[in-house]
Amino acid sequence: MPQTPITQTISRRQLLSMLATSSAALTLTACDNPSNQRYNQADIDLLQQQRDAEALQAGKGPYGVRRYQGYRGLAKLPWFELDENDHLVCVDDSIPMGIDIHCHLGMSVLFSPRIDLNQSSPRVKHLLDCDGSTPGCSLDLDVYANGNFSLEMERELQKQVRNQALFGSDFAATQTIPNLLREMDAMRIEQAVLLPIKLGVWIGDDLNTQWTGAVDRAAVGSRLQVGGSVHPESDNAVAQLREQAAGGANVFKLHPTVQRFYPDHPKVMSVYEAAQELGVAIFFHGGRAGIEPESSHPFAMPRHYEAAIANFPKLPFIIGHAGARDFDAMLKLAVSYENTWLGIHGQSLTNLETMIRRTGGERMLFGSDWPFYHIGMSLAKVLIATNQPARRGLRNAILRSNAQTLLE
């Protein structure tokens, strides 16, 4: 999602950012150079203020302290247990069967050997591998999700991201269709949307094709829907969008910080126009996660999304992570524009409550960002926030019916 072509070789830290929101690549292009209008000192200061405020407020919101020892620790909640293999299982049959709008599979691009996406393994190695040790890592549900990474875990993440592009990742090798389906079954998730990202690299940049083929071979198209992605810098982006839509993709992932484009750049408007004509949805990575390189931050400022949303009122835009650490500004956009949906993954329990109160639960979409995290982390937050009898309809809307409305 570049604009004025300025080819850059991605650094190791930049590569981390790509997977910090589920992607990977070694070469990126940029549509514009950041200017003071695009990104300024006030923006830089705001991100630090957001981090500081989160650290001070964690556990002081409406649901109190919510810290657990790994994903397994969520078994302390009333809806979960551990099975005979010590895997987390949702055991409450009253919970609606969910639709996960934000999933991925293990990735191999550039020189990395292709993954056997139809191979199962005893357990999934999530990129936040909170169950990779005993006891599990400290998991706080009242901070932004990637705030749970320790320095050691972040270094492991860097290694795995690098290996997904070069040597092959032992984590990615477990992020397969059978393992995803097993976790979906355990978490009462009926369907999931797989979101590839077009990276603009010269080898192996065909995740849509890889994942579609694997889903077809597994004959699980009723449960896993493969979305699409195009790179706005590409001269044939619109043609690619039309081709992927004809193949069944109806949700297209665009990632401003990974693809390094401003969402309101004129070059991207033809992509939105075609998407609106075809009746598909655009899934944006929204806002700054805080783990990506600073050079990518300008592209994700919420004000850069508004022109696209405003100029294409019949095109559904999904804001992934509900704006990440730029939550407040993205929530304001979603409240202002009826074609804007919020993917809730990653947000703290306190912010989830704020979302519910501001939107009434309308246009809120359940997502996990699997395999970055266990599905149970997102599910637990929804169940906690909708635990009152008066919110049972809201629970169904967030977990299921909102997505059905969007995808129908």
URZI-V117173 format. One record per pair of residues at least 12 apart in sequence whose C-alpha atoms are under 8 Angstrom apart, sorted by the first residue. I is the first residue (numbers start at 1). J is the second residue. Records with the same first field share a line. If there is no record, write none. Layout:
I->J + J
//
This chain:
1->30 + 31 + 231 + 232 + 233 + 254 + 255 + 256 + 258 + 259 + 260 + 261 + 262 + 263 + 268
2->29 + 30 + 31 + 32 + 231 + 232 + 233 + 256 + 259 + 260 + 261 + 262
3->29 + 30 + 31 + 32 + 232 + 233 + 260 + 261 + 262 + 265 + 267 + 268
4->30 + 31 + 32 + 33
5->29 + 30 + 31 + 32 + 233
6->29 + 30 + 31 + 32
7->27 + 28 + 29 + 30
8->27 + 28 + 29 + 30
9->26 + 27 + 28
10->25 + 26 + 27 + 28
11->26
12->158 + 162
13->158 + 292 + 293
14->292 + 293
15->158 + 161 + 162
16->157 + 158 + 161 + 162 + 291 + 292
17->257 + 258 + 291 + 292 + 293
18->257 + 258 + 292
19->161
20->289 + 291 + 292 + 372
21->285 + 369 + 372
22->104 + 369 + 372
23->107 + 196 + 197 + 199 + 258
24->107 + 109 + 161 + 164 + 165 + 199
25->109 + 110 + 165 + 199 + 200 + 201
26->110 + 165 + 201
27->199 + 200 + 201
28->199 + 200 + 201 + 258 + 259 + 260
29->200 + 233 + 259 + 260
30->259 + 260 + 261
31->233 + 260 + 261 + 262 + 265
32->261 + 262
34->298
38->298 + 299 + 304
39->298 + 301
47->288 + 290 + 325 + 326
50->325 + 326
51->325
54->143 + 144
55->143
58->142 + 143
59->142
61->142 + 349 + 350
62->350
63->349 + 350 + 384
65->142
66->140 + 141 + 142
67->138 + 139 + 140 + 141 + 142
68->138 + 139 + 140
69->130 + 135 + 136 + 137 + 138 + 139
70->130 + 131 + 135 + 136 + 137 + 138 + 139
71->88 + 130 + 131 + 136 + 139 + 374 + 376 + 377
72->86 + 87 + 88 + 131 + 136
73->136
74->88 + 376 + 377 + 380
75->88 + 89
79->91 + 92
80->92
88->186 + 376
89->186 + 187
90->186 + 187 + 188
95->188 + 396
96->188 + 395 + 396 + 399 + 400
97->188 + 189 + 190 + 399 + 400
98->188 + 189 + 190 + 191 + 366 + 399 + 400
99->189 + 190 + 191 + 192 + 366 + 367 + 399 + 400 + 403
100->189 + 191 + 192 + 193 + 365 + 366 + 367 + 368 + 399
101->192 + 193 + 194 + 343 + 365 + 366 + 367 + 368 + 403
102->192 + 193 + 194 + 195 + 320 + 343 + 366 + 367 + 368 + 369 + 370
103->192 + 193 + 194 + 195 + 367 + 368 + 369 + 370 + 371
104->193 + 194 + 195 + 196 + 369 + 370 + 371
105->117 + 172 + 175 + 176 + 177 + 194 + 211 + 370 + 371
106->171 + 172 + 173 + 174 + 175 + 176 + 371
107->164 + 172 + 207
108->164 + 165 + 168 + 172 + 204
109->164 + 165 + 166 + 203 + 204 + 205
110->165 + 166 + 201 + 202 + 203 + 204 + 205
111->165 + 166 + 167 + 203 + 204
112->163 + 164 + 165 + 166 + 167 + 168
113->167 + 168
114->168
115->172 + 173
116->173 + 176
117->173 + 175 + 176 + 177 + 178 + 211 + 214
118->176 + 177 + 178 + 214 + 218
119->174 + 176 + 177 + 178
120->174 + 176 + 177 + 178 + 179
121->174 + 179
123->174 + 179
124->171 + 174 + 175 + 179 + 371
125->171 + 172 + 174 + 175 + 371
126->171 + 175 + 370 + 371 + 372 + 373 + 374
127->157 + 171 + 371 + 372 + 373
128->149 + 153 + 157 + 372 + 373
129->153 + 373
141->348 + 349 + 377 + 381
142->347 + 348 + 349 + 350
143->347 + 348 + 349
144->324 + 325 + 346 + 347 + 348
145->346 + 347 + 348
146->289 + 291 + 346
160->172
175->371
177->214 + 215
183->375
184->375
187->375 + 376 + 379
190->223
191->222 + 223 + 224 + 225
192->223 + 224 + 225
193->224 + 225 + 226 + 227
194->224 + 225 + 226 + 227
195->226 + 227 + 228 + 229 + 251 + 252 + 253
196->208 + 226 + 227 + 228 + 229 + 253
197->228 + 229 + 230 + 253 + 254 + 255
198->229 + 230 + 231 + 259
199->231 + 258 + 259
200->231 + 234 + 259
208->226 + 227 + 228 + 229
211->226
212->226
225->249
226->248 + 249
227->248 + 249 + 250 + 251 + 252 + 253
228->241 + 244 + 245 + 249 + 250 + 251 + 252 + 253
229->241 + 252 + 253 + 254
230->252 + 253 + 254
231->254 + 259
232->261 + 267 + 268 + 271
233->267
237->271
238->270 + 271 + 274
241->271 + 274 + 275
242->274 + 278
245->278 + 280
249->280
250->279 + 280 + 281 + 407
251->280 + 281 + 282 + 283
252->280 + 281 + 282 + 283
253->282 + 283 + 284 + 285
254->282 + 283 + 284 + 285
255->284 + 285 + 286
256->284 + 285 + 286 + 299 + 300
257->285 + 292 + 296 + 297 + 299 + 300
258->296
260->296 + 299
261->299
262->299 + 300 + 304 + 305
263->299 + 304 + 305 + 308
264->304 + 305 + 306 + 307 + 308
269->308
272->308 + 312 + 315
273->312
275->315
276->312 + 314 + 315
279->315
280->315 + 316
281->315 + 316 + 317 + 318
282->315 + 316 + 317 + 318
283->317 + 318 + 319 + 320
284->317 + 318 + 319 + 320
285->319 + 320 + 321 + 323
286->300 + 302 + 319 + 320 + 321 + 322 + 323 + 324 + 330
287->300 + 301 + 302 + 321 + 322 + 323 + 324 + 325 + 326 + 327 + 330
288->300 + 301 + 323 + 324 + 325 + 326
289->324 + 325
290->325
301->326
302->323 + 326 + 329 + 330
303->329
306->333
309->337 + 339 + 340
310->337
313->338 + 339
314->339
315->339
316->339 + 340 + 341 + 406
317->339 + 340 + 341
318->340 + 341 + 342 + 343
319->340 + 341 + 342 + 343
320->342 + 343 + 344 + 345
321->342 + 343 + 344 + 345 + 346 + 347
322->342 + 343 + 344 + 345 + 347
324->346 + 347
327->351
331->355
335->358 + 359
340->363
341->363 + 364 + 365
342->363 + 364 + 365
343->364 + 365 + 366 + 367
344->364 + 365 + 366 + 367
345->366 + 367 + 368 + 369 + 378
346->368 + 378
348->381
349->381 + 385
352->381 + 382 + 385
353->385
361->394 + 397 + 398
362->397 + 402
363->402
364->397 + 398 + 402
365->398 + 399 + 400 + 402 + 403
366->378 + 398 + 399 + 400 + 403
382->395 + 398 + 399
383->395
//
